[in-house]
Amino acid sequence: MTTREEDAIVVGGGIAGTAAAIALRLAGRTPVIHEARGPGDAERGVFVTIAVNGVNALRSLGADPAVVLARGFATPRLALRRASGRLLAELPLGGPTPDGAVTTTIRRADLYAALRTEAERQGIEIVYGHRLATARPGPHGVTAEFTDGRSVTGDLLVGADGLNSRTRTALDPSSPAPHFLGLLDTGGFTDAPVDPALIPPPGVMQMSFGRKAFFGWTAAPDGSVWWFANPPRKRPAEPGEFTAETWRAYLLDLFEGEPGGDLIRATSQVLGPWSTRDLPRVPIWHGDRMVLVGDAAHAVAPSSGQGASLALEDAVVLGHSLREHRDQAVALAAYESARRPRVEKVVAQGRRSSSTKVAGSVGAAIRDTMMPLVMRMLHRSGDPQAWIFEHRVPSLTPAPR
């Protein structure tokens, strides 16, 4: 086993990990990112939405949203529809705000690449092929052991290793397992001609409560349509259960006669399926030398539209807490105290939102009848989701080095 010394070990090179590393550097630490996959490995997932609160968190990290999100496009509105296409409600998704922030949709791979480029621009080392096996805190540091036999020891370990976090298990072997939400996730990008009638207006994310499954789609500036679908299922998808051909056939059957079917046919590569999960309340977020960020601490349902934005917020608050408190243990406790109430509220809302996607025929009829009235009532006094979008985290400025 080879061991090296580091100041701050960041486990995971996704959104939470790269953002946390940038924040640690701004807090005066010297982080190293350890990513399980190789630099050329394909990223899982289709696209993500960075809400205005996430866009402003990027600014707090000293990153220019216009650069990091350059390959994305603004989606400040959401249109909810019945399977027939009839509009149920049109809702704000955030922005443009007076400071220019606007909810933005971007391919997951493009966001990862942009954040890693920003981290490297700031002089942060990224080590690939390091999959965490376990972490062991001690009186003089914490040691991360990787599956290839290498290990590193540092003063702080940030677990940004996602839904199935090994850092979380190292902190608390009895930590809760992810909860299956009864939905699969899939999506793609059209690369064949699409009927112009199916292309929504710019800036609007379309979502439909289909007869058999939920479907969402939006138009990219290049004329392609980006889409996702959430087929309901009582059990998670097993590895190898579907081939590309059988999965496509399954989806086409679900969306026969609906816009989703035509968009799937216009897509040469359908991505997924993945099983959607969130996390029940995670009792332990940190020790004296280890701390969780992003999905490792509070995975939210994709329907919340907040997973990436909350991870960016976490990073800023962690960096701010480490700057404000000289004692590391106190800083980690302050970070948890600042973040836990907000993220648990978003997790609960995301779970409620997911449940509306799997309503039976009677429940769907009631939902479609009541939703326009309910939405008008909820928005009578303003946007009921303003508490999510208007949240701001402290700005991080470079620490003296």
Number of C-alpha atoms within 10 A of each C-alpha: 8 9 13 10 13 18 16 24 26 28 30 28 26 26 25 32 31 34 29 33 33 29 30 27 22 24 23 15 20 17 26 25 26 26 23 19 16 11 13 7 7 9 15 11 17 20 20 21 24 29 29 26 25 28 26 29 30 25 18 22 26 17 18 15 17 12 12 21 21 14 15 23 19 25 27 22 17 19 18 21 20 19 21 13 14 11 16 20 16 17 18 16 26 25 21 14 11 7 8 10 21 25 25 25 24 22 19 20 16 18 23 18 17 19 24 25 15 20 22 14 10 13 14 19 16 20 17 16 14 23 20 24 16 17 23 16 20 12 8 10 18 22 24 24 21 19 13 13 12 16 20 19 23 19 21 24 30 26 31 34 28 24 19 14 19 21 29 29 17 17 22 16 10 12 17 14 15 16 13 17 21 19 26 22 20 21 24 23 25 22 16 13 13 17 11 8 7 15 19 16 11 16 20 20 24 22 22 25 24 25 17 20 22 25 25 22 24 24 23 21 13 6 14 19 23 24 25 23 26 28 23 19 15 10 12 17 17 10 9 7 9 14 12 14 9 11 17 20 13 13 21 18 12 19 23 14 13 17 21 25 17 17 26 23 19 20 22 13 15 22 19 21 24 18 20 22 21 21 25 18 16 18 11 16 23 23 17 20 23 27 26 30 30 29 23 25 31 26 30 28 26 21 17 17 17 25 27 24 25 28 28 30 29 28 31 29 26 27 28 23 23 23 20 14 13 10 12 19 18 14 21 25 17 18 24 21 11 15 16 16 10 14 24 19 11 21 23 17 15 21 19 14 15 20 13 14 22 21 17 12 11 8 12 18 12 12 17 18 12 12 14 15 12 13 16 14 11 12 13 10 8 10 16 12 14 12 11 20 22 15 14 16 21 16 16 21 13 12 12 7 8
